[in-house]
Amino acid sequence: MLEKIINIIFPKCCGICGKIYKEWICPKCYYNLKNELKFQKINKNNLKLYYVGFYEGKIRKLLLKYKFNDSAYLSNTFAKIINKNQKFVEIIKGYDYIIPVPMFIKNKKIRGYNQTELLAKKMEKITGTKSLVNILIKSKQNKRQSELSEKERKENVKNVYCLVNEEKIENKKILLIDDIYTTGNTMKECVKTLKKGKPKKVDCFVIAKRN
């Protein structure tokens, strides 16, 4: 009942065109975006990586808006796009936990949300795979990866993450998620940290990777 009332006051709208619609992406916008959706799996830098599309075109614009333009609602649009690919949904269901790449707490307060954490919670709703948001912690502030060279990025993420309540992930299948994959240094460091908890496996998922 509460959800129905909220939908009346704040009706759903397409995250791309902004028109009121019963879902978070309308058929026209999904059709226009469809050519950019790849839904692929690759092995990259000793990681198994699933990605929705490349970091270009409409997907890039959506991600930039999602991260920097106070557009937390776009987590619904990305979740709906994922939900339209049942093959990927079934893959995600095969994991025990979804764990988002964390933000430093000060940055999260400034932005108001961690976009990857929001996406993890939406993915939990559509797949049933529980999201754990307080296991992997970013304990130190570092420079923004996008401002650094490839060599500097590798050094920049060293020892900035820590694992708490690590017994929860022992012998579990973990899907680490982030919004963008560039050089892979952030995800590799997160995977390295998660492996201290002795999970059965850790694979990675992103909305977009650089082509």
Wavefront OBJ file of the C-alpha trace (Angstrom):
o trace
v 0.000 0.000 0.000
v 2.819 2.389 0.914
v 4.534 1.670 -2.414
v 1.287 2.415 -4.293
v 0.916 5.741 -2.470
v 4.533 6.677 -3.225
v 4.025 5.801 -6.912
v 0.987 8.099 -7.039
v 2.866 11.021 -5.467
v 6.150 10.302 -7.248
v 5.244 8.312 -10.378
v 7.869 6.208 -12.128
v 9.501 7.776 -15.149
v 11.970 6.692 -17.788
v 15.485 7.434 -16.567
v 16.566 8.446 -20.075
v 13.801 10.619 -21.535
v 12.088 11.524 -18.255
v 8.573 10.683 -19.426
v 6.210 9.098 -16.934
v 6.046 5.368 -17.565
v 5.151 2.242 -15.578
v 8.803 1.099 -15.641
v 12.136 2.913 -15.220
v 12.944 2.771 -18.919
v 10.381 3.212 -21.683
v 10.221 0.935 -24.771
v 11.446 3.672 -27.129
v 14.535 4.485 -25.039
v 15.315 0.819 -24.475
v 15.091 0.202 -28.224
v 17.473 3.139 -28.888
v 19.888 1.828 -26.246
v 19.717 -1.817 -27.269
v 22.566 -1.650 -29.792
v 24.926 -0.576 -27.003
v 24.015 -3.498 -24.730
v 26.529 -6.345 -25.019
v 25.976 -8.474 -21.876
v 29.309 -10.226 -22.214
v 31.712 -12.229 -20.048
v 35.470 -11.990 -20.488
v 38.591 -13.023 -18.599
v 40.633 -9.888 -17.954
v 43.729 -9.500 -15.745
v 43.036 -12.896 -14.154
v 39.484 -11.799 -13.338
v 36.205 -13.168 -14.665
v 34.353 -10.009 -15.671
v 30.722 -9.583 -16.709
v 29.754 -6.281 -18.313
v 26.576 -4.760 -19.726
v 28.152 -2.502 -22.355
v 31.093 -0.301 -23.286
v 31.847 3.027 -21.627
v 30.708 5.148 -24.554
v 27.611 6.665 -26.125
v 24.357 6.673 -24.151
v 25.663 4.322 -21.447
v 28.556 6.684 -20.679
v 26.204 9.679 -20.458
v 23.882 7.780 -18.122
v 26.732 6.703 -15.848
v 28.164 10.222 -15.611
v 24.714 11.551 -14.743
v 24.227 8.754 -12.200
v 27.528 9.437 -10.428
v 27.836 13.210 -10.529
v 24.410 14.803 -11.120
v 22.548 13.760 -7.969
v 20.642 11.115 -9.943
v 20.384 8.188 -7.524
v 17.093 7.164 -9.155
v 19.052 5.899 -12.171
v 19.919 2.804 -10.123
v 16.358 1.731 -10.979
v 16.975 2.232 -14.696
v 20.220 0.226 -14.694
v 18.555 -2.532 -12.649
v 15.688 -2.654 -15.145
v 18.135 -2.936 -18.060
v 19.863 -5.851 -16.317
v 16.513 -7.460 -15.519
v 15.623 -7.503 -19.210
v 18.468 -9.958 -19.827
v 17.344 -13.149 -18.102
v 20.605 -14.926 -18.912
v 22.501 -12.411 -16.786
v 19.844 -12.551 -14.054
v 20.281 -16.332 -13.810
v 24.070 -15.915 -13.650
v 23.752 -13.476 -10.741
v 21.394 -15.855 -8.947
v 24.246 -18.364 -8.902
v 26.232 -16.265 -6.405
v 25.789 -16.217 -2.641
v 26.474 -12.510 -2.203
v 26.746 -9.296 -4.217
v 29.382 -6.940 -2.790
v 29.738 -3.378 -4.120
v 33.044 -1.556 -4.449
v 32.890 0.857 -1.483
v 33.426 4.603 -1.309
v 35.377 6.429 1.369
v 32.791 7.480 3.959
v 33.533 11.229 3.615
v 33.011 11.105 -0.172
v 29.793 9.135 0.264
v 28.446 11.819 2.605
v 29.342 14.557 0.119
v 27.679 12.754 -2.820
v 24.801 11.513 -0.694
v 25.010 7.929 -1.925
v 27.330 5.251 -3.242
v 26.042 4.539 -6.744
v 27.453 0.999 -6.729
v 25.871 0.215 -3.351
v 22.468 1.393 -4.624
v 22.824 -0.815 -7.689
v 23.741 -3.815 -5.506
v 20.534 -3.367 -3.506
v 18.439 -3.131 -6.685
v 20.126 -6.255 -8.074
v 19.273 -8.060 -4.848
v 15.591 -7.275 -5.420
v 15.541 -8.638 -8.959
v 17.733 -11.696 -8.400
v 17.285 -12.655 -4.759
v 21.074 -12.695 -4.272
v 21.780 -10.848 -1.035
v 23.909 -7.704 -1.147
v 26.527 -7.158 1.558
v 27.473 -3.505 1.924
v 29.430 -3.550 5.182
v 31.976 -6.271 4.456
v 34.396 -4.491 2.136
v 35.361 -1.069 3.481
v 37.385 1.750 1.956
v 39.471 2.789 4.948
v 41.649 5.450 3.333
v 41.104 8.382 1.022
v 43.086 8.281 -2.214
v 43.217 10.279 -5.427
v 40.586 9.823 -8.121
v 41.685 7.068 -10.495
v 40.471 9.000 -13.547
v 43.080 11.707 -12.871
v 46.060 9.314 -12.875
v 48.209 7.392 -15.338
v 47.916 3.607 -15.511
v 51.052 3.127 -13.402
v 49.879 5.671 -10.821
v 46.444 4.014 -10.622
v 47.990 0.711 -9.583
v 49.863 2.332 -6.697
v 46.932 4.573 -5.791
v 44.626 1.701 -4.737
v 47.129 -0.306 -2.719
v 46.048 -0.986 0.861
v 43.014 1.335 0.784
v 40.446 -1.452 1.352
v 39.873 -3.685 4.352
v 37.620 -6.636 5.139
v 35.382 -6.894 8.215
v 33.236 -9.805 9.405
v 35.205 -11.896 6.954
v 33.727 -15.151 8.271
v 30.510 -14.299 6.427
v 32.095 -14.894 3.031
v 34.136 -17.990 3.817
v 33.493 -20.635 1.137
v 30.894 -18.360 -0.514
v 30.557 -17.353 -4.177
v 30.994 -13.587 -4.407
v 30.060 -11.182 -7.197
v 31.962 -7.912 -6.803
v 30.221 -5.066 -8.619
v 31.260 -1.604 -9.775
v 29.971 0.928 -12.273
v 32.974 1.240 -14.636
v 35.966 -0.959 -15.473
v 38.980 0.876 -16.892
v 42.406 -0.553 -16.026
v 40.960 -3.003 -13.507
v 43.258 -1.928 -10.674
v 40.412 -1.074 -8.288
v 38.670 -4.396 -8.824
v 41.911 -6.369 -8.546
v 42.699 -4.717 -5.220
v 39.152 -5.368 -3.964
v 39.334 -9.013 -5.063
v 42.694 -9.378 -3.326
v 41.167 -8.006 -0.118
v 38.056 -10.197 -0.364
v 40.160 -13.322 -0.813
v 41.454 -12.843 2.727
v 38.015 -14.096 3.782
v 38.604 -17.393 1.919
v 35.560 -17.252 -0.393
v 34.935 -20.082 -2.836
v 35.352 -17.622 -5.705
v 35.182 -13.908 -6.509
v 33.997 -12.736 -9.931
v 33.322 -9.187 -11.135
v 30.412 -7.300 -12.701
v 30.263 -3.767 -14.099
v 27.790 -1.688 -16.050
v 30.443 -0.549 -18.525
v 34.041 -1.277 -19.462
v 36.308 0.813 -21.603
v 36.482 -0.632 -25.117
l 1 2 3 4 5 6 7 8 9 10 11 12 13 14 15 16 17 18 19 20 21 22 23 24 25 26 27 28 29 30 31 32 33 34 35 36 37 38 39 40 41 42 43 44 45 46 47 48 49 50 51 52 53 54 55 56 57 58 59 60 61 62 63 64 65 66 67 68 69 70 71 72 73 74 75 76 77 78 79 80 81 82 83 84 85 86 87 88 89 90 91 92 93 94 95 96 97 98 99 100 101 102 103 104 105 106 107 108 109 110 111 112 113 114 115 116 117 118 119 120 121 122 123 124 125 126 127 128 129 130 131 132 133 134 135 136 137 138 139 140 141 142 143 144 145 146 147 148 149 150 151 152 153 154 155 156 157 158 159 160 161 162 163 164 165 166 167 168 169 170 171 172 173 174 175 176 177 178 179 180 181 182 183 184 185 186 187 188 189 190 191 192 193 194 195 196 197 198 199 200 201 202 203 204 205 206 207 208 209 210 211
